[in-house]
């Protein structure tokens, strides 16, 4: 029966059987169902069938301290008993105040790094905080007396979330098709900072960076630099491009260009932040200071839906001198329980030196991946930093010829890997903005060498 198939066949999703009642829950697909996870502990998921899967991607780079940590659950219960909920319009709570201090204080993994960010805002998801950032950036210019600024500049193959604002600034056309006509206007795209797919064979890395920067400069000129609000990018591109760092010198050049025209730099570290690439913020490795950073996923480690926007004093000063009010809010903004959970997760990260551990385990993971797959047929690239690694597959790695789309090689790798007991995250778009053949490996920072 389909139900038995679901529990014994190597599938990630099984076809909804005619003889099975369709669940009331709207999953992504109406035609198939995901496996049910009965319980999760440490680095492992246990399915309803009893089979165990190593969670080698922490969901989508979320579960940074693994599953079932009772320190966190105790902190959650304690906060619920203390204050379960109040509205931020009128009230504050200790947990949200402490979390903002915790996130903005120098991190023990890089105590001398000065990020220049002075305020933190918390909401429920990466999409929400990216939307909040779009509004704050616009309000900054409104209050500064530059209301003509209306254009956001983002990058092809970026993913910034699923709400109308966040998907509008995402560069994945296939995800926008059904929503044609309701995307935000005034969003312009430049090419991805993706040396693997875009750098010419004869081009040096420096020449490639020059080309990328020229492309941005030309777009700024076309749109009118005084019309642009912000430049938005994932410091290390996550789901769509697969752990793709920008070539050396790219981010400093973008920062300089933004400074030249008074354009804000908004870095999206929802996936690559919170230690994932081996430093607390990925931009620590780039030698730049952004104006706004968005974080999520690892912030609460999956124990609560929580994400954040971190803001520098340049923006705060203008709002303070202007209306003094950020004209935006959510019912569950800075939710006391979510904040207490994130505070506890981040406390564990600091206490157990998990960012440092992530950097070390990342090197180990990389060595293992290279030993296992470098030079293997169809393995085109192994890349990433920290516990944020991607293996990309191509039909001909030498000429970088991708598999035809119908082959779905990356999905097959994911399926086979799952059957062998390891859950990895599928790529979402490397080849011409379409589904790409890569998998993402982003296990908890607590993962052991054996795991
Ligand atoms: N930004 C990046 C870089 C992401 O990877 C994601 C989610 O995958 C988001 C934003 C959206 O976050 P959420 O799914 O929590 O809304």
Boltz pocket constraint, residues with backbone or C-beta under 6 A from the ligand:
constraints:
  - pocket:
      binder: B
      contacts: [[A, 60], [A, 124], [A, 125], [A, 126], [A, 127], [A, 128], [A, 130], [A, 159], [A, 160], [A, 161], [A, 162], [A, 234], [A, 238], [A, 239], [A, 268], [A, 269], [A, 270], [A, 271], [A, 272], [A, 296], [A, 297], [A, 307]]
      max_distance: 6.0
